Amino acid sequence: MVVKNIQNIKKNVEKTCSIIGRNAVDVKLIVVSKTFPAQKVTEALETDTIDFGENYVQELITQPTAPAVNASKARLSTPVNT
């Protein structure tokens, strides 16, 4: 289900970008684990979505999904003011 949802989001981004004349590769999809169980985050990491975000680095490294995120090719993103 997670993979299908991510694929649908990417299709919507591509469609919208086509309509407004923007290049879809310039849009970054960031996966956030907030309140999702480790299984769902792991599924998301198995897609080609490699940007992963949390509000604070401390939240990311204390999540049960931390080993999966660290083992993946994910780029980690947090707000600038952390």
Residue pairs with C-beta under 8 A, 6 or more apart in sequence:
1 43
2 40
2 43
2 44
2 47
3 43
3 44
3 46
3 47
6 29
6 31
6 44
6 47
6 49
7 47
9 29
10 24
10 29
13 24
13 27
13 29
14 24
16 22
17 23
17 24
17 26
17 27
18 24
28 51
29 49
29 51
30 51
30 52
30 53
30 77
31 41
31 44
31 45
31 49
31 51
31 52
31 53
31 74
32 52
32 53
32 54
33 40
33 41
33 52
33 54
33 60
33 63
33 65
33 69
34 54
37 64
38 63
38 64
38 65
38 68
41 63
41 65
41 68
41 69
42 65
42 68
44 52
45 52
45 68
45 69
45 72
45 74
50 72
50 73
50 74
50 75
51 74
51 75
51 77
52 60
52 69
52 72
52 74
52 75
52 76
52 77
53 76
53 77
53 78
54 60
54 63
54 76
54 77
54 78
55 78
55 79
55 82
56 78
56 82
57 76
57 78
57 82
60 66
60 69
60 76
60 78
63 69
69 76
